Amino acid sequence: MTNSVKKVRNLSVLLILITLMTGSCVPIEQLRYFNDVEEIDEPTVNPRVQKLIMPFDKLYIRVLSIDLQTSQIFNTTEEMRSSSYGASSGLLGYLVDEEGNINFPFVGKIYVASMTTAEAADKIQKALSDYVANTSIIVKYVDNQVTVMGEVVRQGLYPFIQDKLNIYEALSLGGGLTRYGDRKNVMLIRQVDGKIIHYRLNLGDSKIASKSYYYVLPNDVIVVEPLKAVSTSYSNITYTTILSTITTAIAILLFAGLGFN
């Protein structure tokens, strides 16, 4: 192989690599969050949407009382239920049946469907007051999960135990967005009253904290779409483009007097 041919080959490869690299470049503005923020004028108020209890939810219920024996009776009973209901999140749960009831010790069935956890705690406390006085009830969801998909580092189904988990914290469970994730085009899928609702999120919007979808709910699905520039860049690099690049390289070398000998 002559030196001229080698130079043509090497330059052609270089130009092809440059073509591929420039075709996949992502502007820095598309990688930043909150591009529209110059300064924060005032705090943002968030109207948080609370999940309502549904059949087949698992609820962590803890009875607090100044009477240690009372607390031990109910909470020990709860701990004995762990073999039946599991405790993957570290909390033990009561299963809401298909009719919306939980079966609570001494009290029996208590209807809690379509209530918030605070409303359910209040109802359980009132039902329990006929048997035990001066109690306080804590109700939380067990086995909360959020699905993170698309252009994130680690796609998957992630458990969480926080009462409040915002969209950024949920995405961080999956390692955050890749450099090809479109921060202006994130979809959140949520089930509300038996209906599937789709929200389009712009993670770069400084007002996102005021939106109802800022805090995720159990069983939400988050999908990060790829940047359009990335999804189309490689498809736009056709064989014609590559051939044109090689032809250009040969022409440059010939013009420079590096002909084939």
C-alpha positions as CSV (number, residue, x, y, z in Angstrom):
1,M,0.0,0.0,0.0
2,T,1.5,3.3,-1.1
3,N,1.9,6.3,1.2
4,S,-0.8,8.2,-0.8
5,V,-3.3,5.5,-0.4
6,K,-2.6,5.3,3.3
7,K,-3.1,9.0,3.6
8,V,-6.4,8.8,1.8
9,R,-7.6,6.0,4.0
10,N,-6.5,7.7,7.2
11,L,-8.0,11.1,6.3
12,S,-11.3,9.4,5.2
13,V,-11.6,7.6,8.5
14,L,-10.9,10.8,10.3
15,L,-13.6,12.7,8.4
16,I,-16.1,9.9,9.0
17,L,-15.4,10.0,12.7
18,I,-15.8,13.8,12.7
19,T,-19.1,13.4,10.8
20,L,-20.4,10.9,13.4
21,M,-19.3,13.0,16.4
22,T,-20.7,16.3,15.1
23,G,-24.0,14.5,14.3
24,S,-24.4,13.5,17.9
25,C,-23.4,16.6,19.7
26,V,-25.9,17.9,22.3
27,P,-26.1,21.6,23.0
28,I,-25.2,22.5,26.6
29,E,-28.6,24.3,27.0
30,Q,-30.4,20.9,26.6
31,L,-28.3,19.3,29.4
32,R,-29.0,22.0,32.0
33,Y,-31.9,22.2,34.4
34,F,-33.8,25.5,34.9
35,N,-32.4,27.5,32.0
36,D,-35.2,30.1,32.6
37,V,-34.1,31.0,36.1
38,E,-32.0,34.1,36.5
39,E,-32.9,34.7,40.1
40,I,-35.5,33.4,42.5
41,D,-38.1,36.1,43.4
42,E,-40.3,34.2,45.8
43,P,-40.9,30.7,47.1
44,T,-43.2,28.4,45.1
45,V,-46.2,26.8,46.7
46,N,-47.0,23.2,45.7
47,P,-50.6,21.9,45.8
48,R,-49.6,18.3,46.6
49,V,-52.0,15.7,45.4
50,Q,-52.4,12.8,47.8
51,K,-53.0,9.2,46.8
52,L,-56.3,7.8,47.9
53,I,-56.4,4.3,49.4
54,M,-57.5,1.6,46.9
55,P,-58.3,-2.1,47.2
56,F,-55.2,-4.3,47.4
57,D,-53.0,-1.5,48.8
58,K,-50.9,-2.4,51.8
59,L,-51.0,-0.1,54.8
60,Y,-48.6,0.2,57.7
61,I,-50.7,0.9,60.8
62,R,-49.1,1.6,64.1
63,V,-50.9,2.2,67.4
64,L,-49.2,4.7,69.8
65,S,-50.4,4.8,73.4
66,I,-49.2,6.0,76.8
67,D,-50.0,2.5,77.9
68,L,-47.1,0.4,76.9
69,Q,-49.0,-2.9,77.1
70,T,-51.7,-1.5,74.7
71,S,-49.0,-0.6,72.2
72,Q,-47.4,-4.0,72.5
73,I,-50.7,-5.8,71.9
74,F,-51.5,-4.1,68.6
75,N,-48.0,-3.7,67.3
76,T,-46.9,-7.2,68.2
77,T,-50.0,-8.5,66.4
78,E,-48.9,-6.5,63.4
79,E,-45.4,-7.9,63.5
80,M,-46.8,-11.4,63.5
81,R,-48.5,-10.6,60.2
82,S,-45.2,-10.1,58.5
83,S,-45.0,-13.7,57.3
84,S,-48.3,-13.2,55.5
85,Y,-47.9,-9.8,54.0
86,G,-44.1,-9.4,53.7
87,A,-42.0,-6.4,54.5
88,S,-39.8,-5.6,51.5
89,S,-39.7,-1.9,52.4
90,G,-39.1,-2.5,56.1
91,L,-42.7,-1.7,57.1
92,L,-45.3,-4.3,57.9
93,G,-48.7,-4.0,56.3
94,Y,-52.4,-4.7,56.4
95,L,-53.9,-5.6,53.0
96,V,-57.0,-3.6,51.9
97,D,-59.4,-6.2,50.5
98,E,-61.4,-5.9,47.2
99,E,-64.3,-4.3,49.1
100,G,-62.0,-1.6,50.6
101,N,-61.8,-2.9,54.1
102,I,-58.9,-3.8,56.4
103,N,-59.3,-6.4,59.2
104,F,-58.0,-4.7,62.3
105,P,-57.5,-6.5,65.6
106,F,-60.4,-6.3,68.1
107,V,-62.3,-3.9,65.9
108,G,-62.8,-6.1,62.8
109,K,-63.4,-4.7,59.4
110,I,-62.9,-1.0,58.8
111,Y,-63.7,0.6,55.4
112,V,-60.8,2.8,54.3
113,A,-61.1,2.9,50.5
114,S,-61.0,6.4,48.8
115,M,-59.5,7.9,51.9
116,T,-56.1,9.6,52.5
117,T,-53.8,8.0,55.0
118,A,-54.7,10.8,57.5
119,E,-58.4,10.2,57.1
120,A,-57.9,6.5,57.5
121,A,-55.8,7.1,60.7
122,D,-58.6,9.2,62.1
123,K,-61.3,6.6,61.3
124,I,-59.2,3.8,62.8
125,Q,-58.6,5.8,66.0
126,K,-62.3,6.5,66.4
127,A,-63.1,2.8,65.9
128,L,-60.4,1.8,68.4
129,S,-61.6,4.3,71.0
130,D,-64.5,2.1,71.9
131,Y,-61.9,-0.5,73.2
132,V,-58.8,1.6,74.1
133,A,-58.6,5.2,75.1
134,N,-55.9,7.8,74.4
135,T,-54.3,6.3,71.3
136,S,-52.7,7.8,68.3
137,I,-52.6,6.1,64.9
138,I,-50.0,6.3,62.2
139,V,-50.9,5.1,58.7
140,K,-48.4,4.8,55.8
141,Y,-48.3,3.0,52.5
142,V,-46.2,-0.2,52.3
143,D,-44.3,-1.2,49.2
144,N,-44.5,2.1,47.4
145,Q,-43.0,1.7,43.9
146,V,-42.2,4.0,41.0
147,T,-41.1,2.8,37.5
148,V,-38.4,4.8,35.8
149,M,-37.8,4.2,32.1
150,G,-36.3,5.6,28.9
151,E,-33.1,7.7,28.8
152,V,-32.0,7.1,32.4
153,V,-28.8,5.4,33.7
154,R,-30.7,2.5,35.2
155,Q,-34.2,1.6,34.1
156,G,-36.3,-0.3,36.7
157,L,-39.0,-0.5,39.3
158,Y,-37.9,1.3,42.5
159,P,-39.4,1.1,46.0
160,F,-39.6,4.1,48.2
161,I,-40.9,4.8,51.8
162,Q,-40.9,8.6,51.8
163,D,-44.2,10.4,52.3
164,K,-43.1,13.0,49.8
165,L,-40.9,12.0,46.8
166,N,-40.6,14.6,44.0
167,I,-39.9,14.0,40.3
168,Y,-36.2,14.7,40.6
169,E,-35.7,12.4,43.5
170,A,-37.6,9.6,41.6
171,L,-35.4,10.0,38.6
172,S,-32.3,9.9,40.8
173,L,-33.3,6.4,41.9
174,G,-32.6,5.4,38.3
175,G,-29.2,7.2,38.3
176,G,-30.6,10.3,36.7
177,L,-30.9,11.2,33.0
178,T,-28.3,10.2,30.4
179,R,-26.8,12.9,28.3
180,Y,-29.3,12.0,25.6
181,G,-32.4,12.4,27.8
182,D,-34.7,15.2,26.8
183,R,-35.3,17.2,30.0
184,K,-38.1,19.0,28.2
185,N,-40.0,15.9,27.2
186,V,-40.6,13.6,30.2
187,M,-43.9,11.7,30.5
188,L,-45.5,10.8,33.8
189,I,-48.2,8.1,33.7
190,R,-50.6,7.9,36.6
191,Q,-53.8,6.0,37.4
192,V,-56.5,8.2,38.9
193,D,-60.0,6.8,39.7
194,G,-59.4,3.9,37.3
195,K,-58.3,6.1,34.5
196,I,-54.8,6.4,33.0
197,I,-53.6,10.0,32.8
198,H,-50.5,11.2,30.9
199,Y,-48.6,14.3,31.9
200,R,-45.9,16.0,29.9
201,L,-43.1,17.4,32.1
202,N,-40.5,20.0,31.4
203,L,-37.7,19.4,34.0
204,G,-36.2,22.7,33.0
205,D,-39.3,24.7,34.0
206,S,-38.6,26.7,37.1
207,K,-42.3,26.6,38.0
208,I,-42.5,22.8,38.0
209,A,-42.6,22.7,41.8
210,S,-46.1,24.3,41.6
211,K,-47.5,21.5,39.5
212,S,-49.7,18.7,40.8
213,Y,-47.3,16.1,39.3
214,Y,-44.2,17.5,41.1
215,Y,-44.6,14.8,43.7
216,V,-44.9,11.3,42.4
217,L,-47.5,8.8,43.7
218,P,-47.1,5.1,44.3
219,N,-47.2,3.1,41.0
220,D,-46.4,6.2,38.9
221,V,-44.5,5.5,35.7
222,I,-41.9,8.0,34.5
223,V,-40.6,7.8,30.9
224,V,-37.7,10.0,29.7
225,E,-37.8,10.6,26.0
226,P,-34.6,10.9,23.9
227,L,-33.5,14.1,22.4
228,K,-34.7,14.5,18.9
229,A,-31.3,15.5,17.7
230,V,-29.9,12.3,19.1
231,S,-32.6,10.0,17.9
232,T,-32.3,11.3,14.3
233,S,-28.6,12.1,14.0
234,Y,-27.4,8.6,13.2
235,S,-30.3,7.8,11.0
236,N,-29.5,10.9,8.9
237,I,-25.9,9.7,8.3
238,T,-26.5,7.6,5.2
239,Y,-24.2,5.7,2.9
240,T,-24.4,8.7,0.6
241,T,-23.0,11.0,3.3
242,I,-20.1,8.6,4.1
243,L,-19.3,8.1,0.4
244,S,-19.4,11.9,-0.1
245,T,-16.9,12.3,2.8
246,I,-14.5,9.8,1.3
247,T,-14.7,11.4,-2.1
248,T,-14.0,14.8,-0.6
249,A,-10.9,13.4,1.2
250,I,-9.6,11.9,-2.0
251,A,-10.1,15.2,-3.9
252,I,-8.3,17.1,-1.2
253,L,-5.3,14.9,-1.4
254,L,-5.2,14.9,-5.2
255,F,-5.4,18.6,-5.2
256,A,-2.5,18.8,-2.8
257,G,-0.4,16.8,-5.2
258,L,-0.6,13.5,-3.4
259,G,-1.7,11.4,-6.3
260,F,-1.6,7.6,-6.6
261,N,1.8,6.2,-7.7
